[in-house]
Amino acid sequence: MTYDPNNIFARILRGEIPNKTAYEDEYALAFHDINPQTPTHVLVIPKGAYVSFADFSAKASDAEVLGFFRAVGKVAKDLGADEPGYRILANHGRDAHQEVPHFHVHIFAGTNLGRMIKPADR
């Protein structure tokens, strides 16, 4: 997967598409998902052009990596998800059904999230 500068998240970062912002700083933008899968569903994206976690971890500066992950933690806390619990998820590639070629983390909260994934048939 290659980075598409016209992907929806890049367009959101440029202000071409509105969003319901939950948090923003120099490293990250967090916004509410338009099709939430749980009562609380927020996406956190880095402001740089990274297609996946592998791309981000290999190419982002130390300051970007630190700033991004601190933003994820701050957003979860600000959403009130710390005490009851939350899940973070980042999809990578076709088999994980990554839909947007811009690295992003989902924060899911607000309900019992159950098992992480369905157990594999053995």
C-alpha positions as a Markdown table, in Angstrom:
| # | Residue | x | y | z |
|---|---|---|---|---|
| 1 | Met | 0.0 | 0.0 | 0.0 |
| 2 | Thr | 1.4 | 3.4 | -0.9 |
| 3 | Tyr | 0.5 | 6.7 | 0.6 |
| 4 | Asp | -2.3 | 8.5 | -1.2 |
| 5 | Pro | -2.1 | 12.3 | -0.5 |
| 6 | Asn | -5.8 | 12.5 | -1.4 |
| 7 | Asn | -7.0 | 9.9 | 1.1 |
| 8 | Ile | -9.8 | 11.1 | 3.4 |
| 9 | Phe | -7.6 | 11.6 | 6.4 |
| 10 | Ala | -5.1 | 13.7 | 4.5 |
| 11 | Arg | -8.0 | 15.8 | 3.3 |
| 12 | Ile | -9.3 | 16.1 | 6.9 |
| 13 | Leu | -5.8 | 17.3 | 8.0 |
| 14 | Arg | -5.9 | 19.9 | 5.2 |
| 15 | Gly | -9.3 | 21.1 | 6.3 |
| 16 | Glu | -11.0 | 20.1 | 3.1 |
| 17 | Ile | -13.4 | 17.7 | 5.0 |
| 18 | Pro | -15.0 | 18.7 | 8.3 |
| 19 | Asn | -14.7 | 16.5 | 11.4 |
| 20 | Lys | -15.8 | 16.5 | 15.0 |
| 21 | Thr | -12.4 | 17.1 | 16.7 |
| 22 | Ala | -11.7 | 15.5 | 20.0 |
| 23 | Tyr | -8.1 | 16.7 | 20.3 |
| 24 | Glu | -5.4 | 18.3 | 18.3 |
| 25 | Asp | -1.8 | 19.2 | 18.8 |
| 26 | Glu | 1.3 | 19.5 | 16.5 |
| 27 | Tyr | 1.7 | 15.8 | 16.2 |
| 28 | Ala | -1.8 | 14.3 | 16.0 |
| 29 | Leu | -5.5 | 14.9 | 15.3 |
| 30 | Ala | -8.2 | 12.9 | 17.0 |
| 31 | Phe | -11.8 | 13.0 | 15.8 |
| 32 | His | -15.0 | 11.0 | 16.3 |
| 33 | Asp | -15.6 | 8.3 | 13.8 |
| 34 | Ile | -18.6 | 9.1 | 11.5 |
| 35 | Asn | -19.7 | 5.4 | 11.6 |
| 36 | Pro | -19.0 | 4.5 | 15.3 |
| 37 | Gln | -18.7 | 0.8 | 16.1 |
| 38 | Thr | -19.0 | 1.5 | 19.9 |
| 39 | Pro | -20.6 | 4.3 | 22.0 |
| 40 | Thr | -17.2 | 6.0 | 22.0 |
| 41 | His | -15.2 | 5.6 | 18.8 |
| 42 | Val | -12.4 | 8.1 | 18.1 |
| 43 | Leu | -9.7 | 8.0 | 15.5 |
| 44 | Val | -6.2 | 9.4 | 16.2 |
| 45 | Ile | -4.0 | 10.1 | 13.2 |
| 46 | Pro | -0.5 | 11.5 | 13.0 |
| 47 | Lys | -0.1 | 14.7 | 11.1 |
| 48 | Gly | 2.6 | 13.2 | 8.9 |
| 49 | Ala | 2.1 | 11.2 | 5.7 |
| 50 | Tyr | 2.5 | 7.6 | 7.0 |
| 51 | Val | 0.6 | 4.7 | 5.5 |
| 52 | Ser | 0.9 | 2.2 | 8.3 |
| 53 | Phe | 2.3 | 1.5 | 11.8 |
| 54 | Ala | 5.4 | 0.0 | 10.1 |
| 55 | Asp | 5.8 | 3.1 | 7.9 |
| 56 | Phe | 5.3 | 5.4 | 10.9 |
| 57 | Ser | 7.6 | 3.5 | 13.3 |
| 58 | Ala | 10.4 | 3.4 | 10.6 |
| 59 | Lys | 10.2 | 7.0 | 9.3 |
| 60 | Ala | 8.7 | 9.3 | 11.9 |
| 61 | Ser | 11.0 | 11.3 | 14.1 |
| 62 | Asp | 11.3 | 10.4 | 17.8 |
| 63 | Ala | 9.3 | 13.5 | 18.6 |
| 64 | Glu | 6.5 | 12.5 | 16.3 |
| 65 | Val | 6.3 | 8.9 | 17.7 |
| 66 | Leu | 6.3 | 10.2 | 21.3 |
| 67 | Gly | 3.8 | 13.0 | 20.5 |
| 68 | Phe | 1.5 | 10.7 | 18.7 |
| 69 | Phe | 1.3 | 8.0 | 21.4 |
| 70 | Arg | 1.0 | 10.6 | 24.2 |
| 71 | Ala | -2.0 | 12.0 | 22.2 |
| 72 | Val | -3.6 | 8.6 | 22.1 |
| 73 | Gly | -3.3 | 8.3 | 25.9 |
| 74 | Lys | -4.5 | 11.8 | 26.5 |
| 75 | Val | -7.5 | 11.3 | 24.3 |
| 76 | Ala | -8.5 | 8.1 | 26.0 |
| 77 | Lys | -8.2 | 9.8 | 29.4 |
| 78 | Asp | -10.1 | 12.9 | 28.2 |
| 79 | Leu | -12.9 | 10.7 | 26.9 |
| 80 | Gly | -13.3 | 9.2 | 30.4 |
| 81 | Ala | -12.3 | 5.8 | 29.1 |
| 82 | Asp | -9.4 | 5.2 | 31.5 |
| 83 | Glu | -11.2 | 3.7 | 34.4 |
| 84 | Pro | -13.8 | 1.5 | 32.7 |
| 85 | Gly | -11.4 | 0.5 | 30.0 |
| 86 | Tyr | -10.8 | 0.9 | 26.3 |
| 87 | Arg | -9.3 | -0.8 | 23.3 |
| 88 | Ile | -6.9 | 0.7 | 20.7 |
| 89 | Leu | -6.6 | -0.9 | 17.3 |
| 90 | Ala | -4.5 | -0.2 | 14.2 |
| 91 | Asn | -5.2 | -2.1 | 11.0 |
| 92 | His | -2.4 | -2.8 | 8.6 |
| 93 | Gly | -3.0 | -4.0 | 5.1 |
| 94 | Arg | -5.6 | -6.1 | 3.2 |
| 95 | Asp | -6.0 | -9.0 | 5.6 |
| 96 | Ala | -6.7 | -6.5 | 8.5 |
| 97 | His | -9.1 | -4.6 | 6.3 |
| 98 | Gln | -7.2 | -1.3 | 6.4 |
| 99 | Glu | -9.6 | 1.1 | 4.6 |
| 100 | Val | -7.6 | 4.3 | 4.6 |
| 101 | Pro | -3.9 | 4.4 | 3.6 |
| 102 | His | -3.0 | 6.8 | 6.5 |
| 103 | Phe | -1.8 | 5.3 | 9.8 |
| 104 | His | -4.4 | 5.7 | 12.4 |
| 105 | Val | -5.5 | 4.3 | 15.8 |
| 106 | His | -9.1 | 3.6 | 16.8 |
| 107 | Ile | -10.0 | 4.1 | 20.4 |
| 108 | Phe | -13.1 | 2.0 | 21.3 |
| 109 | Ala | -14.9 | 2.5 | 24.6 |
| 110 | Gly | -18.2 | 3.0 | 26.3 |
| 111 | Thr | -19.3 | -0.7 | 26.5 |
| 112 | Asn | -18.0 | -4.1 | 27.4 |
| 113 | Leu | -15.8 | -4.9 | 24.3 |
| 114 | Gly | -15.7 | -8.6 | 24.8 |
| 115 | Arg | -12.9 | -10.8 | 23.5 |
| 116 | Met | -10.2 | -9.1 | 21.4 |
| 117 | Ile | -10.7 | -11.4 | 18.4 |
| 118 | Lys | -12.6 | -14.5 | 17.6 |
| 119 | Pro | -10.6 | -17.6 | 18.5 |
| 120 | Ala | -9.1 | -19.3 | 15.5 |
| 121 | Asp | -10.5 | -22.7 | 14.5 |
| 122 | Arg | -7.9 | -25.3 | 15.2 |
